[in-house]
Each structure stands twice: as C-alpha cells, then as structure tokens.
Amino acid sequence: MLNYILREIIFRNHVSDKIDIFKELGWDISFNQIKNTVNNPDLTGKTKQNQPTAITFLNQKHILRVVYEIRNDIIEVITIHISRKGRYGT
C-alpha cells in the first residue's frame, strides 16, 4: 500500500455524511484519519464487488474500514464503515 501515498485522495460526498453520522454516535473520524488508513492500513482486502479496502484498528474492539477505487492514479474513497473486530476478516 505504500505506493499509494503519493497519489491524490478524493472523497465522495457520501463520506462526509458518514463522518457526521459517526460523530453523532460518538466516533470522531477525520478525513486525515481516512487518508492514513488508505496509506498505511493494518489490513487490506476486497469487497464482494472486488473494490480494495483498507482497515485500521480504532481500539481493541473496533475497526475503521475504508472502501475505495483507483482510477487514473487517483484514489477515490467510496465509503467508510466502523465495525467490531472479527468482521471483514479482522
């Protein structure tokens, strides 16, 4: 994943909505934290639709999962999820 660090990262509008929803639920997720997850994940994987994912551990019980696509050397973050460890192969 380190070869992605120099690529531009853009976000779909949906990601801002998810950040706001998570904030209401007590999770303080930032765009920088999402970028760091893509650039330096604890784990990587693929969705059922074969989109790449990057995962970081938020704490002992929870993960941040970022779903993205790479087009024309630009990383586009599609969506984010907060989930319990054990899901998504963690």
Secondary structure as GFF3:
##gff-version 3
##sequence-region A 1 90
A	DSSP	three_ten_helix	2	4	.	.	.	ID=ss1
A	DSSP	beta_strand	8	11	.	.	.	ID=ss2
A	DSSP	alpha_helix	13	24	.	.	.	ID=ss3
A	DSSP	alpha_helix	31	39	.	.	.	ID=ss4
A	DSSP	beta_strand	43	46	.	.	.	ID=ss5
A	DSSP	beta_strand	52	57	.	.	.	ID=ss6
A	DSSP	beta_strand	62	71	.	.	.	ID=ss7
A	DSSP	beta_strand	74	84	.	.	.	ID=ss8
A	DSSP	three_ten_helix	87	89	.	.	.	ID=ss9
###
